[in-house]
Amino acid sequence: MAGFGLFAWSADYLLILGRSIWVAAVTTVAALLLAYPLAFFIASRRPRVRYLCLALVIIPFCTNLVIRTYAWMLILSHQLPPARLAQGLGLIPDGAALYPARSPSIWAW
């Protein structure tokens, strides 16, 4: 952290640390300058409009979660190597995926 790396002292590490601190500071200030006026704007609206505005702010975070979940479902599907390896080792039945699914062969209810 003070410029010492695996092979000796290097000013490159201090430059990287300085840039990281600068980016963190600029990002924090930008978030504060954007978030507080938006929060006051939303808080000053009527309750019905306030909930709509709040939903419009939150929706992008939900789409990120949906996309990541779908990507994991593809990665863990029965056609790709991780599931084929588990099938070959006998850990899961043939044709099954690695993510939980409601099928009669896996769940008893």
N, C-alpha and C positions, 0 to 999 in steps of 0.2 A: 504494500500500500504506500510505502514511502519511497517507491522507486526501485525496490529490490525485487528481482525476479529469480527465476531458477538458475540463471547463469551469471548474474552479477547485477550491479546497479545500472539502471537505464532511465533516461529522462522520458522515454516513450510512455512509461507507466504513469508518470505524473501528468503528462499531457492527456492521456486517456481519462484519468481520474478528474482532471479539470473540466474536460468536455462533458463528462457524465454529470458532474455537479451543475454545470451551466444548463444543460438540457433539462435536468430535473427542476431547476429554479424557473426557467422560462415556462415549462409546462405547468407548474404550480400556479404561477401568476396568471397565465392564460385561462386556466380552469376557474380560478377565483373571479376573474374579470367577466367571464361568461356565465358562471353558475349563479352568483348572487343576484344579478339583475333578472335572470330567468326565474329564479325562485321567488323573488318579490313580485314579479309579474303574475306568475301562476297563483300565488297566495292572495293577490288582490282581486281575482276573478270571482264570479258567482260560483257556488258549489258545483253546479252541474257542468259548467265550462271548466272549472278547476280540475275535475276528474278526467275530462277529455284531454286537456293539455298534459296532465301528468301521464296519462296513458300514451300519448304521442311521444313523450320523452323516453318512456320505459321500453316501448316496443322494439327498438333496435337491439337492446340487450337480449331480448327473448329470441330474436332471429339468430343471433350468434349461437345461443344454446341449442336451437333446433338443428342448425347446420353441423355443429360438432357432434351431436347425438347421431345424426344420420351418417356422418363419416365413420364413427365408431361401429355402427351397425354394419356398414359395408366392410370395414376391416375385419370384423369378427364373424362375418358370414360363413356359411358352410363351404363355399367354393375356394376360399383363400387359404394360403399355407398354414396359418396358426390353427385353424379348425381342422384342417386335414391332418396335421401333426397330432393333435389331441385325439382324433378319430383313430389314427394309426396306433397310438399308444393305448387305446381302449378306454380313454378317460370319458369320452362322450359317445353316444350311439352314432352309427353311420347316418350322414345326411343332416345332422344337428349342427346348429351354430353355437358359438361360444357365449352369446349373450342370452339372458333369460327370455324365454318365450312361453306362452300358455299353450302347451300342446298336451294331449292326453298321455303321451309317453313319458313326459318329464314330470308333470304335476299330477298329484293324485286327486285333486279337488276339481 
